Structures are given as structure tokens and as C-alpha cells.
Amino acid sequence: MTLNDLAATIAARASADPEESWTARLLADPEKAAQKFGEEAVEAVVEAVKGDRERLTAEAADALYHLLVMCAARGVTLSEIEAELARRSGRSGIAEKAARP
């Protein structure tokens, strides 16, 4: 599954019953979606520090899913995220950070 496939699945679940779909439940509660993303991101960091590749892979997948759900809950699409990444392309990370307000 690609990130585009995942984003499409998340969008399709927006109309599902929150009692039957975890994704729909998170989309209906942006604060909960953000909380879940934070939890999954921390879990990924823990596995990265431990050096467990298999667990890091699993937690990174969870974090990506929850990141896309959190963004979708606030109306931010994967296409918009990709456009922002494209805008930054060709600029060093140090220069990009220095240009932020």
C-alpha cells in the first residue's frame, strides 16, 4: 500500500460509522487524532532509540497512518503535504529552517 492508497482509504472512511470504524472515530475528533499521532510518534522514537528495526518499522507505519488521519481531520491532504515538500526541494535543511519565521 502506498501513502496515496492510505490517504484514499482514510478519505473513504470519513463517511463510515464512528462506532464501526476507528478511522471515522478519529476523523470525527481531531484532538483525539492528534493525541493518537503523538503517542505513535513517541513509540516510533522509542523503537528507534532501542535499535529494533522490526518494531520501528511497525511503529513508523502506525505513525504515518495516524499522521494522515490527523491531517485529514483538519482538512489537510496528502497532496498539500507533498506540495509543501516539493516547495522545499532543492533547499538545504539548514537554509529551510533559517527561513522559517
Secondary structure as the mmCIF struct_conf table of DSSP 4:
data_model
#
loop_
_struct_conf.conf_type_id
_struct_conf.id
_struct_conf.beg_label_comp_id
_struct_conf.beg_label_asym_id
_struct_conf.beg_label_seq_id
_struct_conf.end_label_comp_id
_struct_conf.end_label_asym_id
_struct_conf.end_label_seq_id
HELX_RH_AL_P HELX_RH_AL_P1 LEU A 3 ARG A 13
TURN_TY1_P TURN_TY1_P1 ALA A 14 SER A 15
BEND BEND1 ALA A 16 ALA A 16
TURN_TY1_P TURN_TY1_P2 PRO A 18 GLU A 20
HELX_RH_AL_P HELX_RH_AL_P2 TRP A 22 LEU A 27
TURN_TY1_P TURN_TY1_P3 ALA A 28 ALA A 28
HELX_RH_AL_P HELX_RH_AL_P3 PRO A 30 LYS A 50
TURN_TY1_P TURN_TY1_P4 GLY A 51 GLY A 51
HELX_RH_AL_P HELX_RH_AL_P4 ARG A 53 ALA A 73
TURN_TY1_P TURN_TY1_P5 ARG A 74 GLY A 75
HELX_RH_AL_P HELX_RH_AL_P5 LEU A 78 ARG A 88
TURN_TY1_P TURN_TY1_P6 SER A 89 GLY A 90
BEND BEND2 ARG A 91 ARG A 91
HELX_RH_AL_P HELX_RH_AL_P6 GLY A 93 ALA A 99
#
